[in-house]
Structures are given as structure tokens and as C-alpha cells.
Amino acid sequence: MPLTVGRRKSTGALTITGTVAGQRIRRRAQSNDPKLAAEEAAALETEILRTEWHGERRGVRSFAEAALSYIESEPRSENHKARIKRLLLAMGDIPLAAADQTKAVELKRKMLRPQHAPGTYVRAILMPMRAILHHAHELGWCDAPHFVVPTEPQGRTRYLLPAEVDRLLVAAAPHLRPLLTFLVGTGARMAEAIELDWDDVDLAGARAIFWRTKGGKRRIAYLPLNVTVALTNLPHREGAVFRWETRRKKDGTTGRVTSYADRGRRYGGQIKTGWAGALRRAKLDCDLTPHDLRHTWAIWHYALHRDLLRLKIEGGWSSVALVERYAHLMPVGQTKEINRFLGHQAGTDAAAEAVTR
């Protein structure tokens, strides 16, 4: 039975009803104009018949449906899910075919401020759009996406000298010092550090294993002496290595002890308050982030070993090109102080010491 347009007696709204290709249709027309409603019914009937005869047209499914399929296809981080949710709220209900470069530029004007860097546009809009569209393309829902990604000038690489790290640790709260020492001594990303379990730490062998890494591959971190000492002095040996304790109650009883990992992957936000306070008290650049300790480790590593391939492997980067930025940044004369901070014995070759582990 072809689709027809009728008017409901109760509300007066125009309704499209009928059965086409075995599919029963009953929906409210988008317009109360009979002529426009009749055109809508004809277009709907044509689309149903075309799909029945030739298969579903690529790009007609909604972007929101593709996003849901993408999220459910494999585990996604909470940050990634939140980024996709913000994107969907700004985008509205649009078909996959409409999620293109023009839409991305429109979202940029809608979601971001003029002062935001090009990298923010890439991370907040282009990357999730492209990932969802690639997933939909693999399912046969749309054509392969194509976006022009703006080039971002390489910014300044922030890092700390050994004396500045000393000041930072002195100024940090006691419960933060082991974590900060670990970050600067191993080059771990914040998520890798806070998700580290004691089962993956070998104090005798001075190494730790990261299983959930950015590249998805297992990575081994070798622990310098100062990091080994910091971990040895922790009062527990099970569960998460790095924990924090809520403020003591007025009656003197201790607060609740929990893992930083319970706060989720938040790009350093797990220690936001404590980090800002430590920077302020140490009189360091307030724009520094916990991730800059990874940059610090990389620059120190190259200053000691002069080996980009080794830095790439031990730091878990995908290519040597990504670590070239760390070469020759450390001022001359800091090698002795770096060895002193890491706990390397005076007169020993730090590179040889690490290789023999």
C-alpha cells in the first residue's frame, strides 16, 4: 500500500502512513502543509524502494549512530568518550555524508575560541570525526573520509634542569614526591604511572612494565637508583603503586586511601591542585604540566647517552623523528647534575650502567 497523508482528528497534525516493501510506516510529517507533506511521503517511499532494490545508500545513516558503533566496537578512554559527546552535542543529528570538511570548519567556529591553537582544532574536532568516519567506512556506511589537517608550528619544548626538579620535589606535597620522582626518572606518561601495579614492578631488577601504553605495546622502564629508593620507601606492596590519602579527620583518624587511577585518564588533571601548588612554591613557570616531566626525562636521556634510537625505544615513541626535538636542548655542563639526581655513582658511565641491567 503506497504511503498516504492524513490528518489526525485529535491533534490536527499531518501523518504519513502505509506499507512499502514490507516496511510499515507511521510517522508525523515534518510540515503541516499538505503539499509539502505529500512531497515528503513520495520522497520517503522512493528512498525505501531504492534501498530495497539497490541496498542502503552510503552516507545516509546518522553520524550519531556511527559514533555509538565506534565507541562500542572496542574500549575507549573516558576522555575520548567525553570529546565525542561534546562533538555530537555541537553537531546535532546529521547524516554521515554531511560530516565533511565544511562541517568541521563550522564546528571550529562554534566550539573553539579564536585564540585556540591549530592543535586544539585537530584534537577536539578533526581526530574524533575522522576516527568515527573511518569506522563507518569499514562498515560500508559511507565513503572514506578526507580532511585537510592544518600544520601546526612546533612550539617550545618545556623542560626542567636538575636543580629545578630538586626545587619542585621540595615544594611538592609528601604524597606527590614519589610520583613526580618516578615521572622524571622514567619518562612515564601520567596514565602509565598512575595505572602501574606492584605486580609489574621489580625493585631488585630495577624495572617496571607498562601494559596500557599510548602505542598499545608493552614497554619496560628501567628504574634509576633514586626512583628505586622512592618506590622502596612506599609503605605498601600491593595494588596500585601510587596512591593518595584524603585529609585526616578532626578526630585524628586517617582519611580514605585510594589510587590516582580512580580519577581516570585526565592528562595530568589527577594531580592538578597539588601540581599547581608545587610550581607556585618552587617559583617555577606556571605553564609547566606534568607531561613536561616526560620531556625532561627525554632531554636528560639524550644528554647522557646521545642515542636517539635508544631514546625512541625506551620512551615508547613510534619513530626516531618524534624524538629529534629532544636533541641538543640541554645546556652544556649538566651531565654531572643529571647523574647526581638519578643516583648514578660518581665516575661510572650511566649508559653502560643501564645496559648491564
C-alpha positions in Angstrom: 0.0 0.0 0.0 1.6 3.3 -1.0 2.2 6.0 1.5 -0.7 8.4 2.1 -1.0 11.6 4.1 -3.8 12.0 6.6 -4.7 14.4 9.3 -5.2 13.2 12.9 -8.5 14.1 14.4 -7.1 14.5 17.9 -4.3 16.9 17.1 -4.8 18.0 13.5 -1.2 17.0 12.7 -0.5 15.5 9.3 0.6 11.9 9.4 2.3 9.7 6.8 1.1 6.1 6.9 1.3 3.0 4.7 3.4 -0.1 3.9 6.2 -0.1 1.3 8.4 -3.1 0.5 7.1 -4.9 3.6 8.0 -1.9 5.9 5.2 -0.4 7.8 5.4 3.4 8.1 3.5 5.6 10.5 5.2 9.0 11.3 4.3 12.6 11.7 5.0 14.8 8.7 7.7 17.5 9.2 5.3 20.1 7.8 1.6 20.9 8.3 1.3 22.0 4.7 -0.5 19.1 2.7 1.6 19.7 -0.4 4.9 19.6 1.4 3.7 16.5 3.4 2.8 14.8 0.2 6.3 15.5 -1.3 7.8 14.1 1.9 5.8 11.0 1.6 6.8 10.5 -2.0 10.5 11.0 -1.2 10.3 8.6 1.7 8.6 6.0 -0.5 11.2 6.4 -3.2 14.1 6.0 -0.7 12.6 2.9 0.8 12.1 1.3 -2.6 15.6 2.3 -3.7 17.1 0.7 -0.6 15.1 -2.4 -1.1 16.3 -2.8 -4.7 19.9 -1.4 -4.6 20.8 -1.6 -1.0 21.3 1.2 1.6 22.7 4.4 0.1 26.1 5.3 1.5 26.2 8.2 3.9 22.5 8.3 4.8 23.0 6.8 8.3 23.4 9.3 11.1 26.7 10.4 12.4 25.4 9.7 16.0 24.7 6.1 15.1 28.2 5.7 13.7 29.7 7.3 16.8 27.8 4.9 19.1 29.1 1.9 17.0 32.6 3.3 17.1 32.5 3.6 20.9 31.1 0.2 21.4 33.5 -1.5 18.9 36.4 -1.5 21.4 37.3 0.0 24.8 37.7 3.8 24.6 39.1 6.1 27.2 36.8 8.4 29.2 38.5 11.4 27.8 37.9 10.2 24.2 34.2 9.5 25.0 33.8 13.0 26.5 35.4 14.6 23.4 33.0 12.6 21.2 30.0 13.6 23.3 30.9 17.3 23.0 31.3 16.9 19.3 27.8 15.3 19.0 26.1 18.0 21.1 27.6 20.7 18.8 27.0 18.8 15.6 23.4 17.7 16.0 21.7 14.9 14.2 23.3 14.9 10.7 23.8 12.1 8.1 27.3 10.8 7.6 27.5 12.4 4.2 27.2 15.8 5.8 30.2 15.2 8.2 32.8 16.7 5.9 35.5 19.5 6.0 32.9 22.2 5.7 31.1 20.9 8.8 34.4 20.6 10.6 35.2 24.3 10.0 31.7 25.2 11.1 32.2 23.2 14.3 35.5 25.0 14.9 33.8 28.4 14.9 31.1 27.0 17.2 33.2 25.1 19.7 36.5 26.9 19.9 37.7 30.4 20.6 39.9 32.3 18.1 42.9 32.1 20.4 42.9 28.3 20.4 45.9 26.8 18.7 45.5 24.7 15.5 46.3 21.6 17.5 43.2 22.1 19.6 41.1 22.0 16.4 42.8 18.8 15.3 42.4 17.0 18.7 38.9 18.2 19.6 37.2 18.0 16.2 39.2 16.5 13.3 40.6 13.5 15.1 37.3 12.2 16.5 35.4 13.0 13.3 38.0 11.2 11.2 38.1 8.1 13.6 34.3 7.7 13.5 34.1 8.2 9.8 36.9 5.6 9.2 34.9 3.2 11.4 31.7 3.8 9.4 33.6 3.4 6.1 34.9 0.0 7.3 31.2 -1.0 8.0 30.2 0.2 4.5 28.1 3.0 5.7 29.9 5.9 4.0 32.8 6.8 1.7 36.3 7.1 3.1 36.8 10.5 4.8 39.2 13.1 3.6 40.2 16.1 5.7 42.8 18.8 5.3 44.7 18.9 8.6 46.3 22.3 9.3 50.0 22.2 10.0 51.0 23.4 13.5 54.3 25.1 14.1 56.4 23.2 16.6 56.2 25.0 19.9 58.7 25.4 22.6 59.6 22.2 24.4 59.4 22.9 28.2 61.7 21.0 30.5 63.5 21.4 33.8 67.1 21.4 34.9 68.1 19.1 37.7 68.3 22.0 40.2 64.7 23.0 39.2 63.5 19.4 39.7 65.1 19.5 43.2 63.1 22.6 44.0 59.9 21.1 42.6 60.2 18.0 44.8 61.0 20.0 47.9 57.9 22.2 47.2 55.6 19.3 46.4 53.3 17.6 49.0 54.9 14.5 50.5 52.4 12.1 48.8 53.3 13.6 45.4 57.1 13.3 45.6 57.3 9.6 44.8 55.1 10.0 41.7 57.0 13.1 40.5 60.3 11.4 41.0 59.0 8.4 39.1 57.8 10.6 36.2 61.1 12.4 35.7 63.2 9.3 36.3 61.4 7.0 33.9 59.7 9.2 31.3 56.4 7.6 32.0 53.2 9.2 30.8 50.9 10.2 33.6 48.4 7.4 32.7 51.2 4.8 32.6 52.4 5.8 36.1 49.1 6.0 37.9 47.9 2.7 36.4 51.1 0.9 37.4 50.5 -2.1 39.7 53.0 -3.6 42.1 52.8 -6.9 40.3 54.6 -5.1 37.4 57.4 -3.6 39.4 60.7 -5.4 40.0 62.6 -3.5 42.6 65.5 -6.0 42.7 65.9 -5.8 38.9 65.1 -2.1 38.9 62.5 -2.1 36.2 58.8 -1.6 35.7 56.4 -2.8 32.9 53.7 -0.6 31.4 51.0 -2.6 29.7 48.5 0.1 28.8 50.6 2.5 26.7 49.7 5.1 24.1 51.0 2.9 21.3 49.3 -0.2 22.6 52.6 -2.1 23.1 54.2 -3.3 26.3 57.1 -1.1 27.4 59.8 -1.7 30.0 61.1 1.3 32.1 64.5 1.0 33.8 64.5 2.5 37.2 67.4 4.7 38.2 68.6 4.5 41.8 66.6 7.5 43.1 63.4 6.1 41.7 64.1 2.6 43.2 64.7 4.3 46.6 61.5 6.3 46.3 59.4 3.2 45.5 61.1 1.2 48.2 60.1 3.8 50.8 56.4 3.5 49.9 54.5 1.8 52.8 52.6 -0.7 50.7 53.4 -3.5 48.3 50.2 -4.5 46.6 47.7 -2.9 44.3 48.3 0.5 42.7 51.8 1.8 43.3 50.8 5.4 43.5 48.0 6.3 45.9 46.8 9.4 47.7 45.1 9.8 51.1 42.2 12.2 51.8 42.7 14.7 54.5 42.8 13.5 58.1 39.6 13.9 60.1 39.3 16.2 63.1 39.4 13.2 65.5 42.9 12.3 64.1 41.8 9.2 62.1 43.3 8.8 58.7 41.3 9.6 55.6 40.4 7.2 52.8 43.3 5.8 50.7 42.7 5.4 47.0 44.5 5.2 43.7 45.1 8.1 41.4 43.8 5.8 38.6 40.3 6.1 40.2 40.2 9.7 38.8 40.6 8.4 35.2 42.9 9.4 32.4 42.8 13.2 32.6 46.1 14.3 31.0 47.7 15.2 34.3 44.5 16.5 35.9 44.6 13.8 38.6 47.2 16.0 40.4 46.1 19.4 39.1 45.8 21.1 42.5 49.0 19.6 44.1 51.0 20.3 40.9 49.9 23.9 40.7 50.8 24.4 44.4 54.2 22.9 44.0 55.0 25.1 40.9 54.0 28.2 42.9 56.0 27.4 45.9 59.0 26.4 43.8 58.7 29.6 41.8 58.7 27.7 38.5 56.8 28.5 35.3 53.1 28.1 35.9 52.6 26.9 32.4 54.5 23.7 33.1 52.5 20.5 33.1 53.2 17.0 34.5 53.8 15.8 30.9 56.7 18.2 30.8 58.5 15.8 33.2 58.5 13.3 30.3 60.1 15.9 28.1 62.6 16.5 30.9 63.4 12.8 31.0 63.9 12.6 27.3 66.2 15.6 27.2 68.2 14.3 30.1 68.4 10.8 28.4 69.8 12.3 25.2 72.3 14.5 27.2 73.6 11.3 28.9 73.6 8.8 26.0 73.5 10.7 22.7 71.4 7.9 21.2 68.1 8.8 19.5 67.3 5.2 18.6 67.7 4.1 22.2 65.6 7.1 23.4 62.9 6.2 20.9 62.8 2.6 22.2 62.9 3.3 25.9 60.5 6.1 25.7 57.9 4.2 23.6 57.8 6.6 20.6 56.8 5.2 17.2 59.7 6.8 15.2 63.1 8.4 15.7 61.7 11.6 14.0 59.5 12.1 17.0 62.4 12.3 19.4 64.7 14.5 17.3 63.2 17.5 19.1 64.9 16.5 22.3 68.4 16.5 20.9 70.8 19.3 22.0 68.4 21.2 24.2 70.2 20.6 27.5 72.7 23.3 28.3 76.3 22.1 28.4 77.7 21.1 31.8 74.5 19.5 33.2 75.6 15.9 32.8 77.1 15.6 36.3 73.9 17.1 37.9 71.7 14.7 36.0 73.7 11.7 37.1 73.6 13.1 40.7 69.9 13.4 40.6 69.3 10.0 39.1 71.6 8.4 41.6 74.3 7.1 39.3 77.6 6.5 41.1 80.3 9.1 40.5 82.8 8.1 37.9 80.5 5.5 36.2 79.1 5.6 32.7 75.4 6.0 33.1 74.8 4.5 29.6 76.8 1.4 30.4 75.2 1.0 33.8 71.7 0.9 32.3 72.7 -1.5 29.6 74.0 -4.1 32.0 70.7 -4.3 33.9 
